[in-house]
């Protein structure tokens, strides 16, 4: 009971603090010039995926020497997937929240380093009613949601009659901390910039793997991310961006006998800024399966998500991302996830 109460209080404190920070920025800072088109900073929040080190792809530009950026990123994902075969049964029914505090800094010309400290919370489906209404209103179907208890938290997997994991009580706490870095490979520094960066991340096992707040593994990621900007005269400007890379994972604590050690990932997206303070953008994220030896899509299938939304620039240094993601390859990522990212350059 103490853990549940602490989890609720910690989650509410973090969510409340994040909401206050966003409200202060929106209320006190009028829209201004300078909306940069950058990828969404969101990842797959499936309970059995978010524990590993698959990264948000980041920007193709590297911070200048002595320049910095602080970020507050919040994701709320509603999960619902129930599947079974004669050998396996899985239930992923609940909500996962991730609040990440990030810092990047230009260490030298063309080189940056950073750190991300996430807090992960699992709870019952407080958005269940809204998601059911949304799916039903637009003809997506409920996928069996109307047959399941509303507000339930149950993340569980059984194989050959042996339960491999089970999380059925709300909990929250620190996740797996990540160290990040970037090296500029190309940047023409023009009015419509074209850029390419090599990025890397190292995920440390600081989260509780038994509660699905971490994997228990040390993961390293290496990837390329690029972007190309186009001026459209009186129609603003547009940017295309893409990334591709791989994550290498040591043996973790979650489904260690089925966990793969390497996963590939990629992203492709575009944005349009019709006004200096506004960006509209869409992005697809893909990654290969993280587990083997399963007939269930939730574990042994590639993931494809689409994220739509935009950016509001309050000043040249302060911006807010808002996005909503859907699973294109069903049951491999959350039904729906909401994304907010507040960034401040200094």
CORKA-V187570 format. One line per field, one symbol per residue. ss: DSSP state (@ for helix, = for strand, . for the rest). phi: phi as a letter, one per 20 degrees, with the letter a starting at -180 (. if undefined). psi: psi as a letter, one per 40 degrees, with the letter a starting at -180 (. if undefined). A space follows every 50 residues. Layout:
BEGIN
ss->???
phi->???
psi->???
END
This chain:
BEGIN
ss->.@@@@@@@@@@@@@@@@@@@@@@@@@@@...................... .................=================...============= ========..=============....@@@@@@@@@@.......@@@... ...======..======...====...==========......======= ===.....@@@.......=============.@@@.=============. ........=..==============..==========...=......... ..===========....==========........==========.
phi->.ffffffffffffffffffffffffffedfgbfofeecffedcfeggedf feegeffmeeddffgnecbdccdccccddbbcbbcgdcbccccrccdcdd dcbcbffbfmcccabcdecdcdbfffegfffffffffdmenemnffeeff nedbdbbcclmdfebbcccgbarfeefcdcbbcfebaflefdfdbbcedb bcedeeeeffdldadndedccbbdccbbdcedmfdnbccdbbbbabddcf fdedlffdfedccebbbbbbbcdfcfdccdbcbdccbffeccmceeffdd bfdcccccracdeebfdcbcecbcdcefdfmdbggbbdccbdcceb
psi->dddddddddddddddddddddddddddehiiaifhihiiifiihfhdede eifhiidaieiiiiheiihiihhhhhhhhhhhiiiddihihghaihihhh hihihhdihehiiiihhihhhhiigeeddddddddddefeiefedeeihh eihhhihhhfehhdihhehhiiaiahihhiiihhdhhefidgihihihii ihhigeihddefeieeihhhihihhiihihhfbeeaiihhiiiiaihhhi haehfdeehiehiiiiihiiihgdidehhhiiihhiiiieiifiehdddf iihhihhiaahhhdaeehihhhihiihdgieeiidiihhhhhihi.
END
